């Protein structure tokens, strides 16, 4: 009973955090403050009231439109809220009430912001990556079997590998990918940054191949790589050691 109640609490927490993440995703690329002004319609600029801000519920009741001007609200808003809520509940069930849970919730929020902004704008913002670097270094002291040494080595390795790929496959990666890989290296540590990169490359390559074959993307159209790297980091934090052991076992 206690587990079920706490799971619901984390679902609701995820919905609320997801709503805030949507605000960050909207404002950060536009170089706007995430604190002021309050939530408002992007088109008519009317200040939104509490009934307009209930995660998912408001979107459904308003049929995806602004109450005041009728402009369409994209499906991304409820999607981010739902994904954040489900992920928060899943992480609670995986880590229980622990330091790892708190850290993983913060990382999940960070990854969602990075993934959606890169998907929508093909940008990995310095204002997101740079502040996260010292935070990740502090968190490395509290993540089991990581520590500052492995975190720094992972960050340097991730940065160096992505920098090399940037020059080898010119046009295939952006400068933001290099900085992001350095951050993810600190988050996952060494040698788990190898698992993160492997997952990112494999998943990104598979999706790119499907998009090209299906004609949904042309050869000259950019496909953001950040979402696959951030997704790979999330999976690595949860199951990185298992994946790494399996992969190494293929060659031994």
QUIGILIN-V590943 format. One record per pair of residues at least 4 apart in sequence whose C-alpha atoms are under 6 Angstrom apart, sorted by the first residue. I is the first residue (numbers start at 1). J is the second residue. Records with the same first field share a line. If there is no record, write none. Layout:
I = J, J
This chain:
3 = 7
7 = 89
10 = 14, 88, 89
11 = 85, 89
14 = 18, 84, 85, 88
15 = 55, 81, 85
18 = 80, 81, 84
19 = 81
24 = 28, 34
25 = 113, 117
27 = 32
28 = 32
39 = 48
40 = 45, 46, 47, 48
41 = 45, 46
48 = 52
52 = 58
54 = 58
56 = 78
58 = 62
59 = 63, 64
64 = 72, 73
65 = 70, 71, 72, 73
66 = 70, 71
76 = 80
80 = 84
83 = 87
91 = 95
92 = 96
95 = 101
100 = 104
104 = 108
111 = 115, 230
114 = 118
115 = 227
117 = 121
118 = 122, 123, 124
122 = 224
124 = 176
126 = 130
133 = 183
136 = 187
140 = 146, 147, 148
141 = 147
146 = 150
150 = 154, 189, 190
151 = 186, 189
152 = 186
153 = 190
154 = 158, 185, 186, 189, 190, 193
155 = 182, 185, 186
156 = 160
158 = 181, 182, 185
159 = 163, 178, 181, 182
162 = 166, 178
163 = 178
165 = 169
166 = 170, 173
177 = 181
181 = 185
185 = 189, 193
188 = 192, 193
189 = 193
196 = 232, 233, 236
199 = 203, 232
200 = 204, 228, 229, 232
201 = 205
204 = 228
210 = 214
211 = 216, 217
212 = 217
227 = 231
228 = 232
235 = 239
236 = 240
240 = 244
245 = 249
